[in-house]
Amino acid sequence: MKKKIDSMDSKIISVLEKNGRVANTELAKMLKTSETTIRNRIKRLIDSDLIKIVAIRNRAKLGYELSGNIRIKANTQKIQSIGKSLNKMDQIWYIAQLAGYDEFDVEFNVTSQYDLQVLLEKINKIDGVIATKPSIRLQLIKHLGEYMASFPDSKGKNMIKE
């Protein structure tokens, strides 16, 4: 079910996207409203799962300078177990199950070409993985740092459980 927000909520979200640490009092001044209104609206946005305020690490500055994605062709009968195995790999920070030619798209960060080779070997050893197609990111042009919601199955449960 799509949840509605008004223009005040949109403005709050826009400011928080740029600086998630902005004080409620400063945000209230910027939007010409009370600090209580800001606090209540942020709480409602968080409680309704419309936003999440988190720290996002800069993996490149932490030494993980090689990044990119890997498309994975897999046996569709083993999607659940493959997803669980991928989810356990620290170098992978994004996993999407796909409809189409490939079954998964994963994003990774590693410290070296050797570490990428080791990661690919681990992925290719997963039962049900047929092929991997890695791509190296040359330049990150845009990243919104969006809070990525998990998409539930028809029964409201996450499709790939840990």
C-alpha positions in Angstrom: 0.0 0.0 0.0 1.4 3.4 -1.0 1.7 5.8 1.8 1.0 9.5 1.2 3.2 12.4 2.4 2.5 16.1 2.1 4.8 19.0 1.0 6.2 19.5 4.6 7.2 15.8 4.8 8.8 16.1 1.3 10.8 19.1 2.5 11.9 17.3 5.7 13.0 14.3 3.6 14.9 16.5 1.2 16.9 18.2 4.0 17.6 14.9 5.7 18.8 13.3 2.5 21.5 16.0 2.3 22.3 16.0 6.1 20.8 13.3 8.3 22.3 14.9 11.3 20.6 18.3 11.0 19.2 19.3 14.4 15.4 19.4 14.7 15.6 23.0 15.8 17.6 24.0 12.7 15.2 22.1 10.5 12.3 23.8 12.1 13.8 27.3 11.4 14.5 26.3 7.8 10.9 25.2 7.3 9.3 27.9 9.4 7.6 25.5 11.8 8.0 24.3 15.4 10.6 21.8 16.6 7.8 19.7 18.0 6.2 19.5 14.6 9.5 18.4 13.0 10.2 15.8 15.7 6.7 14.3 15.4 6.8 14.2 11.6 10.3 12.6 11.6 9.1 10.0 14.1 6.0 9.3 12.0 8.1 9.0 8.8 10.5 6.6 10.5 7.7 4.6 12.2 5.8 4.2 9.0 9.0 2.9 7.3 9.1 5.8 4.8 12.6 6.9 5.8 15.5 5.5 7.7 18.3 7.6 9.0 21.5 5.7 8.8 25.3 6.1 8.5 26.5 5.1 5.0 30.1 4.1 4.9 32.5 5.4 2.3 33.9 2.1 1.2 36.5 3.6 -1.1 38.0 5.7 1.7 38.0 2.5 3.9 40.3 0.8 1.3 37.7 -0.9 -0.8 38.6 0.9 -3.9 37.5 -1.7 -6.5 33.7 -1.8 -7.0 31.2 -2.9 -9.5 28.5 -5.4 -10.1 28.1 -9.1 -11.0 25.2 -10.5 -12.9 24.5 -14.1 -12.0 22.8 -16.7 -14.1 21.5 -19.4 -11.8 19.3 -22.5 -11.6 15.9 -21.1 -10.8 15.2 -24.1 -8.5 17.9 -22.9 -6.2 17.2 -19.2 -5.9 16.5 -19.2 -2.2 19.7 -21.0 -1.2 21.8 -19.0 -3.6 20.4 -15.7 -2.2 21.2 -16.9 1.3 24.8 -17.7 0.3 25.3 -14.4 -1.4 23.8 -12.6 1.6 26.6 -14.0 3.8 29.4 -12.5 1.8 30.8 -9.3 3.3 32.1 -7.9 0.1 28.5 -7.8 -1.4 26.4 -4.9 -0.2 23.5 -5.1 -2.6 21.6 -8.1 -3.9 18.7 -8.0 -6.3 16.7 -11.0 -7.6 15.9 -10.4 -11.3 13.3 -11.4 -13.8 14.8 -11.8 -17.2 18.0 -13.3 -18.5 20.0 -13.3 -15.2 18.6 -14.3 -11.8 20.7 -11.9 -9.6 22.5 -8.6 -9.8 24.9 -7.9 -6.9 27.1 -4.9 -6.1 30.4 -5.4 -4.5 33.4 -3.6 -3.0 36.8 -5.2 -2.7 40.3 -4.0 -1.9 42.1 -5.6 -4.9 41.8 -7.5 -8.2 42.9 -10.6 -6.2 40.0 -10.1 -3.7 37.6 -9.9 -6.7 39.0 -13.1 -8.1 38.5 -14.8 -4.7 34.9 -13.4 -4.5 34.1 -14.7 -8.0 35.5 -18.1 -7.1 33.3 -18.2 -4.0 30.2 -17.2 -6.0 30.9 -19.7 -8.7 31.2 -22.5 -6.1 27.6 -21.9 -4.8 25.4 -24.8 -5.8 23.1 -23.7 -8.6 25.2 -20.8 -9.9 25.6 -21.3 -13.7 27.6 -18.2 -14.7 28.9 -14.9 -13.4 29.5 -11.7 -15.4 31.4 -9.1 -13.4 31.7 -5.4 -14.4 34.1 -3.0 -12.8 32.8 0.5 -11.9 35.2 3.1 -13.4 33.5 6.1 -12.0 30.5 6.7 -9.7 28.5 9.5 -11.3 25.4 9.4 -9.1 24.4 7.7 -5.9 21.4 8.7 -3.9 22.2 6.6 -0.8 18.6 5.5 -0.8 17.2 3.4 1.9 16.4 0.2 -0.1 13.3 -1.5 1.1 13.0 -5.2 0.9 10.1 -6.4 -1.3 7.9 -9.0 0.3 6.3 -12.0 -1.3 2.6 -12.4 -1.7 2.3 -13.4 2.0 4.1 -10.3 3.2 7.4 -12.1 4.0 10.9 -11.1 2.7 11.7 -13.4 -0.3 15.2 -14.1 0.8 15.6 -14.8 4.4 18.9 -14.8 6.3 
